Amino acid sequence: MNIFIICTIPLGLILQRSYGFKVIQPQNGTVNPDGSASISCEHTANVSSVKDVRLNALSVTDKATLLCQKGRRDCKNIAMLQENPQKWLFILLHIGPEAMSVKYECEFTVKEDELDLTKTGTPTELLPSQKEAACLAPPSPSSRPQSPRSLGTFWIAIGLLALMSLYSCVITSVYIRLRCSNREAGNSTYVEMRKAPRARDLPL
């Protein structure tokens, strides 16, 4: 019983300390117009030094592929910088469509009480720059080209409106003429035609 307690207490302390160790990285990263992007990796372990830092690429099937590691100088298109004992920065260069299709995972290995503890963060997804996103966005309904059917309907509507306007003008013109003719007939006066007097017979 005493042996069980003695073994359980150190193990509990180790698990408690490792539980507070977290890896922090951004959820999304934006690709710059020059094809570069940066991903920051940070840990919360209470240690003065880190044994290992890695940046992994996760495929669609969550298969991890090592891209860069602490101490390596042959990382392809990736530069690694240490900002402080808890934070590292990975700068990705020449990002193409293939690099945009994967997620990036930070991995830290620290040493606590003669034990190597390794943890990973929530993968970061790269997003296109605002300029590229605007180009890739679907056009708005107002900017989309009109189909031939919609153009035909438009011109038919224009023709009907023109006919209705012409018909209205004709009706209005006829009405005005009739009204003017009725007014002239009402104002006219009746003049009686008198017979001319008979000429007298001249004396012979």
Phi and psi restraints in degrees (value plus and minus 20) as a CYANA .aco file:
   2 ASN   PHI     -84.7   -44.7
   2 ASN   PSI     -57.5   -17.5
   3 ILE   PHI     -84.3   -44.3
   3 ILE   PSI     -58.9   -18.9
   4 PHE   PHI     -84.3   -44.3
   4 PHE   PSI     -61.7   -21.7
   5 ILE   PHI     -86.1   -46.1
   5 ILE   PSI     -62.6   -22.6
   6 ILE   PHI     -82.6   -42.6
   6 ILE   PSI     -57.2   -17.2
   7 CYS   PHI     -98.5   -58.5
   7 CYS   PSI     -50.0   -10.0
   8 THR   PHI     -94.9   -54.9
   8 THR   PSI     -58.2   -18.2
   9 ILE   PHI     -82.9   -42.9
   9 ILE   PSI     -70.7   -30.7
  10 PRO   PHI     -81.7   -41.7
  10 PRO   PSI     -57.4   -17.4
  11 LEU   PHI     -85.0   -45.0
  11 LEU   PSI     -60.0   -20.0
  12 GLY   PHI     -84.1   -44.1
  12 GLY   PSI     -58.9   -18.9
  13 LEU   PHI     -85.4   -45.4
  13 LEU   PSI     -59.2   -19.2
  14 ILE   PHI     -85.6   -45.6
  14 ILE   PSI     -64.9   -24.9
  15 LEU   PHI     -84.9   -44.9
  15 LEU   PSI     -56.7   -16.7
  16 GLN   PHI     -85.7   -45.7
  16 GLN   PSI     -61.0   -21.0
  17 ARG   PHI     -89.7   -49.7
  17 ARG   PSI     -60.1   -20.1
  18 SER   PHI     -90.6   -50.6
  18 SER   PSI     -46.7    -6.7
  19 TYR   PHI     -86.3   -46.3
  19 TYR   PSI     -51.0   -11.0
  20 GLY   PHI    -100.6   -60.6
  20 GLY   PSI     -24.1    15.9
  21 PHE   PHI    -106.0   -66.0
  21 PHE   PSI      96.0   136.0
  22 LYS   PHI    -146.1  -106.1
  22 LYS   PSI     135.4   175.4
  23 VAL   PHI    -132.6   -92.6
  23 VAL   PSI     106.2   146.2
  24 ILE   PHI    -133.3   -93.3
  24 ILE   PSI     109.4   149.4
  25 GLN   PHI    -171.1  -131.1
  25 GLN   PSI     134.7   174.7
  26 PRO   PHI     -87.9   -47.9
  26 PRO   PSI     130.9   170.9
  27 GLN   PHI     -92.1   -52.1
  27 GLN   PSI     -58.2   -18.2
  28 ASN   PHI    -151.7  -111.7
  28 ASN   PSI     131.4   171.4
  29 GLY   PHI    -152.2  -112.2
  29 GLY   PSI     119.4   159.4
  30 THR   PHI    -119.1   -79.1
  30 THR   PSI     112.4   152.4
  31 VAL   PHI    -100.6   -60.6
  31 VAL   PSI     109.4   149.4
  32 ASN   PHI     -93.6   -53.6
  32 ASN   PSI     140.1   180.1
  33 PRO   PHI     -77.6   -37.6
  33 PRO   PSI     -45.4    -5.4
  34 ASP   PHI    -104.7   -64.7
  34 ASP   PSI     -13.1    26.9
  35 GLY   PHI      63.8   103.8
  35 GLY   PSI       1.4    41.4
  36 SER   PHI    -138.2   -98.2
  36 SER   PSI     140.3   180.3
  37 ALA   PHI    -175.2  -135.2
  37 ALA   PSI     135.6   175.6
  38 SER   PHI    -144.2  -104.2
  38 SER   PSI     122.4   162.4
  39 ILE   PHI    -147.9  -107.9
  39 ILE   PSI     101.5   141.5
  40 SER   PHI    -113.7   -73.7
  40 SER   PSI     117.8   157.8
  41 CYS   PHI    -143.6  -103.6
  41 CYS   PSI     107.7   147.7
  42 GLU   PHI    -158.6  -118.6
  42 GLU   PSI     124.7   164.7
  43 HIS   PHI    -142.6  -102.6
  43 HIS   PSI     142.4   182.4
  44 THR   PHI    -135.3   -95.3
  44 THR   PSI      -5.9    34.1
  45 ALA   PHI     -90.0   -50.0
  45 ALA   PSI     124.0   164.0
  46 ASN   PHI    -108.0   -68.0
  46 ASN   PSI      50.1    90.1
  47 VAL   PHI    -154.5  -114.5
  47 VAL   PSI     135.0   175.0
  48 SER   PHI    -108.0   -68.0
  48 SER   PSI     -38.1     1.9
  49 SER   PHI    -163.3  -123.3
  49 SER   PSI     138.6   178.6
  50 VAL   PHI    -135.0   -95.0
  50 VAL   PSI     115.2   155.2
  51 LYS   PHI     -96.7   -56.7
  51 LYS   PSI     -59.2   -19.2
  52 ASP   PHI    -174.3  -134.3
  52 ASP   PSI     124.2   164.2
  53 VAL   PHI    -153.9  -113.9
  53 VAL   PSI     112.9   152.9
  54 ARG   PHI    -156.0  -116.0
  54 ARG   PSI     134.1   174.1
  55 LEU   PHI    -142.1  -102.1
  55 LEU   PSI      98.9   138.9
  56 ASN   PHI    -129.8   -89.8
  56 ASN   PSI     132.0   172.0
  57 ALA   PHI    -126.4   -86.4
  57 ALA   PSI     109.2   149.2
  58 LEU   PHI    -126.2   -86.2
  58 LEU   PSI     103.8   143.8
  59 SER   PHI     -99.7   -59.7
  59 SER   PSI    -195.8  -155.8
  60 VAL   PHI     -81.9   -41.9
  60 VAL   PSI     -51.3   -11.3
  61 THR   PHI    -109.4   -69.4
  61 THR   PSI      -6.9    33.1
  62 ASP   PHI      42.6    82.6
  62 ASP   PSI       6.8    46.8
  63 LYS   PHI    -102.9   -62.9
  63 LYS   PSI     103.6   143.6
  64 ALA   PHI    -106.4   -66.4
  64 ALA   PSI     113.6   153.6
  65 THR   PHI    -145.8  -105.8
  65 THR   PSI     106.1   146.1
  66 LEU   PHI     -89.8   -49.8
  66 LEU   PSI     105.8   145.8
  67 LEU   PHI    -123.5   -83.5
  67 LEU   PSI     -63.2   -23.2
  68 CYS   PHI    -173.2  -133.2
  68 CYS   PSI     132.8   172.8
  69 GLN   PHI    -166.5  -126.5
  69 GLN   PSI     131.8   171.8
  70 LYS   PHI     -78.1   -38.1
  70 LYS   PSI     109.2   149.2
  71 GLY   PHI      74.4   114.4
  71 GLY   PSI     -36.7     3.3
  72 ARG   PHI    -103.5   -63.5
  72 ARG   PSI     121.8   161.8
  73 ARG   PHI    -138.6   -98.6
  73 ARG   PSI     -15.3    24.7
  74 ASP   PHI    -133.1   -93.1
  74 ASP   PSI      10.2    50.2
  75 CYS   PHI     -89.6   -49.6
  75 CYS   PSI     103.5   143.5
  76 LYS   PHI     -94.6   -54.6
  76 LYS   PSI      97.6   137.6
  77 ASN   PHI      39.0    79.0
  77 ASN   PSI       8.7    48.7
  78 ILE   PHI    -157.7  -117.7
  78 ILE   PSI     111.2   151.2
  79 ALA   PHI    -132.8   -92.8
  79 ALA   PSI     119.6   159.6
  80 MET   PHI    -139.3   -99.3
  80 MET   PSI     107.0   147.0
  81 LEU   PHI    -149.4  -109.4
  81 LEU   PSI     122.3   162.3
  82 GLN   PHI    -122.8   -82.8
  82 GLN   PSI      99.1   139.1
  83 GLU   PHI    -105.8   -65.8
  83 GLU   PSI     -59.1   -19.1
  84 ASN   PHI    -179.0  -139.0
  84 ASN   PSI     156.5   196.5
  85 PRO   PHI     -79.3   -39.3
  85 PRO   PSI     -39.0     1.0
  86 GLN   PHI    -126.0   -86.0
  86 GLN   PSI     -30.1     9.9
  87 LYS   PHI    -152.2  -112.2
  87 LYS   PSI     113.8   153.8
  88 TRP   PHI    -144.5  -104.5
  88 TRP   PSI     135.1   175.1
  89 LEU   PHI    -147.9  -107.9
  89 LEU   PSI     105.7   145.7
  90 PHE   PHI    -126.6   -86.6
  90 PHE   PSI     105.0   145.0
  91 ILE   PHI    -128.5   -88.5
  91 ILE   PSI      95.7   135.7
  92 LEU   PHI    -114.0   -74.0
  92 LEU   PSI     114.5   154.5
  93 LEU   PHI    -139.1   -99.1
  93 LEU   PSI     135.4   175.4
  94 HIS   PHI      32.6    72.6
  94 HIS   PSI      33.2    73.2
  95 ILE   PHI     -96.1   -56.1
  95 ILE   PSI     107.3   147.3
  96 GLY   PHI    -135.7   -95.7
  96 GLY   PSI    -194.0  -154.0
  97 PRO   PHI     -78.9   -38.9
  97 PRO   PSI     -55.7   -15.7
  98 GLU   PHI     -85.9   -45.9
  98 GLU   PSI     -59.7   -19.7
  99 ALA   PHI     -89.7   -49.7
  99 ALA   PSI     -44.8    -4.8
 100 MET   PHI     -97.9   -57.9
 100 MET   PSI     -37.2     2.8
 101 SER   PHI    -108.5   -68.5
 101 SER   PSI     -22.3    17.7
 102 VAL   PHI    -137.1   -97.1
 102 VAL   PSI     146.5   186.5
 103 LYS   PHI    -129.1   -89.1
 103 LYS   PSI     138.6   178.6
 104 TYR   PHI    -139.6   -99.6
 104 TYR   PSI     111.4   151.4
 105 GLU   PHI    -141.1  -101.1
 105 GLU   PSI     109.4   149.4
 106 CYS   PHI    -107.9   -67.9
 106 CYS   PSI     121.3   161.3
 107 GLU   PHI    -155.9  -115.9
 107 GLU   PSI     107.5   147.5
 108 PHE   PHI    -139.3   -99.3
 108 PHE   PSI     122.2   162.2
 109 THR   PHI    -146.5  -106.5
 109 THR   PSI      97.7   137.7
 110 VAL   PHI    -139.8   -99.8
 110 VAL   PSI     140.6   180.6
 111 LYS   PHI    -133.2   -93.2
 111 LYS   PSI      99.6   139.6
 112 GLU   PHI    -151.1  -111.1
 112 GLU   PSI     102.8   142.8
 113 ASP   PHI      33.5    73.5
 113 ASP   PSI      27.6    67.6
 114 GLU   PHI      43.7    83.7
 114 GLU   PSI      -1.7    38.3
 115 LEU   PHI    -138.6   -98.6
 115 LEU   PSI     118.6   158.6
 116 ASP   PHI    -110.7   -70.7
 116 ASP   PSI      97.3   137.3
 117 LEU   PHI    -130.5   -90.5
 117 LEU   PSI     107.0   147.0
 118 THR   PHI    -139.8   -99.8
 118 THR   PSI     111.7   151.7
 119 LYS   PHI    -161.6  -121.6
 119 LYS   PSI     135.4   175.4
 120 THR   PHI    -142.2  -102.2
 120 THR   PSI     138.9   178.9
 121 GLY   PHI    -119.5   -79.5
 121 GLY   PSI     158.9   198.9
 122 THR   PHI     -94.2   -54.2
 122 THR   PSI     105.7   145.7
 123 PRO   PHI     -76.1   -36.1
 123 PRO   PSI     127.1   167.1
 124 THR   PHI    -119.1   -79.1
 124 THR   PSI     117.1   157.1
 125 GLU   PHI    -129.4   -89.4
 125 GLU   PSI     112.6   152.6
 126 LEU   PHI    -105.6   -65.6
 126 LEU   PSI     116.9   156.9
 127 LEU   PHI    -136.6   -96.6
 127 LEU   PSI     128.3   168.3
 128 PRO   PHI     -87.5   -47.5
 128 PRO   PSI     139.6   179.6
 129 SER   PHI     -85.3   -45.3
 129 SER   PSI     144.9   184.9
 130 GLN   PHI     -81.8   -41.8
 130 GLN   PSI     -55.5   -15.5
 131 LYS   PHI     -86.6   -46.6
 131 LYS   PSI     -64.4   -24.4
 132 GLU   PHI     -88.4   -48.4
 132 GLU   PSI     -57.2   -17.2
 133 ALA   PHI     -83.0   -43.0
 133 ALA   PSI     -57.5   -17.5
 134 ALA   PHI     -86.6   -46.6
 134 ALA   PSI     -56.1   -16.1
 135 CYS   PHI     -91.4   -51.4
 135 CYS   PSI     -54.7   -14.7
 136 LEU   PHI    -102.5   -62.5
 136 LEU   PSI     -35.4     4.6
 137 ALA   PHI     -87.5   -47.5
 137 ALA   PSI     123.9   163.9
 138 PRO   PHI     -86.4   -46.4
 138 PRO   PSI     124.7   164.7
 139 PRO   PHI     -84.6   -44.6
 139 PRO   PSI     130.8   170.8
 140 SER   PHI     -90.8   -50.8
 140 SER   PSI     139.7   179.7
 141 PRO   PHI     -78.4   -38.4
 141 PRO   PSI     -52.8   -12.8
 142 SER   PHI     -91.1   -51.1
 142 SER   PSI     -47.7    -7.7
 143 SER   PHI    -112.9   -72.9
 143 SER   PSI     -26.1    13.9
 144 ARG   PHI     -94.5   -54.5
 144 ARG   PSI     121.5   161.5
 145 PRO   PHI     -85.3   -45.3
 145 PRO   PSI     120.3   160.3
 146 GLN   PHI     -98.1   -58.1
 146 GLN   PSI     123.6   163.6
 147 SER   PHI     -95.9   -55.9
 147 SER   PSI     138.9   178.9
 148 PRO   PHI     -76.9   -36.9
 148 PRO   PSI     -54.4   -14.4
 149 ARG   PHI     -85.9   -45.9
 149 ARG   PSI     -63.1   -23.1
 150 SER   PHI     -87.4   -47.4
 150 SER   PSI     -55.8   -15.8
 151 LEU   PHI     -85.1   -45.1
 151 LEU   PSI     -61.3   -21.3
 152 GLY   PHI     -83.0   -43.0
 152 GLY   PSI     -62.6   -22.6
 153 THR   PHI     -81.8   -41.8
 153 THR   PSI     -58.2   -18.2
 154 PHE   PHI     -82.2   -42.2
 154 PHE   PSI     -67.2   -27.2
 155 TRP   PHI     -89.6   -49.6
 155 TRP   PSI     -53.3   -13.3
 156 ILE   PHI     -82.5   -42.5
 156 ILE   PSI     -63.0   -23.0
 157 ALA   PHI     -83.2   -43.2
 157 ALA   PSI     -59.9   -19.9
 158 ILE   PHI     -82.9   -42.9
 158 ILE   PSI     -61.8   -21.8
 159 GLY   PHI     -84.0   -44.0
 159 GLY   PSI     -62.5   -22.5
 160 LEU   PHI     -82.9   -42.9
 160 LEU   PSI     -61.1   -21.1
 161 LEU   PHI     -83.5   -43.5
 161 LEU   PSI     -59.5   -19.5
 162 ALA   PHI     -84.2   -44.2
 162 ALA   PSI     -62.1   -22.1
 163 LEU   PHI     -83.9   -43.9
 163 LEU   PSI     -61.1   -21.1
 164 MET   PHI     -84.5   -44.5
 164 MET   PSI     -58.3   -18.3
 165 SER   PHI     -86.2   -46.2
 165 SER   PSI     -62.6   -22.6
 166 LEU   PHI     -84.1   -44.1
 166 LEU   PSI     -62.9   -22.9
 167 TYR   PHI     -82.9   -42.9
 167 TYR   PSI     -60.3   -20.3
 168 SER   PHI     -84.9   -44.9
 168 SER   PSI     -59.3   -19.3
 169 CYS   PHI     -84.9   -44.9
 169 CYS   PSI     -62.0   -22.0
 170 VAL   PHI     -83.5   -43.5
 170 VAL   PSI     -66.9   -26.9
 171 ILE   PHI     -80.3   -40.3
 171 ILE   PSI     -63.4   -23.4
 172 THR   PHI     -83.8   -43.8
 172 THR   PSI     -60.7   -20.7
 173 SER   PHI     -84.2   -44.2
 173 SER   PSI     -64.3   -24.3
 174 VAL   PHI     -83.5   -43.5
 174 VAL   PSI     -61.2   -21.2
 175 TYR   PHI     -83.3   -43.3
 175 TYR   PSI     -62.5   -22.5
 176 ILE   PHI     -84.9   -44.9
 176 ILE   PSI     -60.5   -20.5
 177 ARG   PHI     -84.2   -44.2
 177 ARG   PSI     -64.2   -24.2
 178 LEU   PHI     -82.5   -42.5
 178 LEU   PSI     -61.0   -21.0
 179 ARG   PHI     -86.3   -46.3
 179 ARG   PSI     -59.8   -19.8
 180 CYS   PHI     -87.3   -47.3
 180 CYS   PSI     -60.4   -20.4
 181 SER   PHI     -86.0   -46.0
 181 SER   PSI     -58.6   -18.6
 182 ASN   PHI     -84.9   -44.9
 182 ASN   PSI     -57.9   -17.9
 183 ARG   PHI     -87.7   -47.7
 183 ARG   PSI     -59.9   -19.9
 184 GLU   PHI     -86.7   -46.7
 184 GLU   PSI     -56.5   -16.5
 185 ALA   PHI     -87.0   -47.0
 185 ALA   PSI     -54.7   -14.7
 186 GLY   PHI     -92.4   -52.4
 186 GLY   PSI     -50.9   -10.9
 187 ASN   PHI    -105.9   -65.9
 187 ASN   PSI     -32.9     7.1
 188 SER   PHI     -92.7   -52.7
 188 SER   PSI     123.1   163.1
 189 THR   PHI    -124.1   -84.1
 189 THR   PSI     129.4   169.4
 190 TYR   PHI    -111.6   -71.6
 190 TYR   PSI     106.2   146.2
 191 VAL   PHI    -132.0   -92.0
 191 VAL   PSI     100.0   140.0
 192 GLU   PHI     -99.6   -59.6
 192 GLU   PSI     113.2   153.2
 193 MET   PHI    -109.4   -69.4
 193 MET   PSI      93.7   133.7
 194 ARG   PHI    -108.1   -68.1
 194 ARG   PSI     131.3   171.3
 195 LYS   PHI     -99.1   -59.1
 195 LYS   PSI     124.1   164.1
 196 ALA   PHI     -90.6   -50.6
 196 ALA   PSI     120.4   160.4
 197 PRO   PHI     -85.1   -45.1
 197 PRO   PSI     130.8   170.8
 198 ARG   PHI     -95.0   -55.0
 198 ARG   PSI     121.7   161.7
 199 ALA   PHI     -94.6   -54.6
 199 ALA   PSI     112.3   152.3
 200 ARG   PHI     -88.7   -48.7
 200 ARG   PSI     134.0   174.0
 201 ASP   PHI     -98.8   -58.8
 201 ASP   PSI     107.8   147.8
 202 LEU   PHI     -96.4   -56.4
 202 LEU   PSI     121.8   161.8
 203 PRO   PHI     -88.9   -48.9
 203 PRO   PSI     125.2   165.2
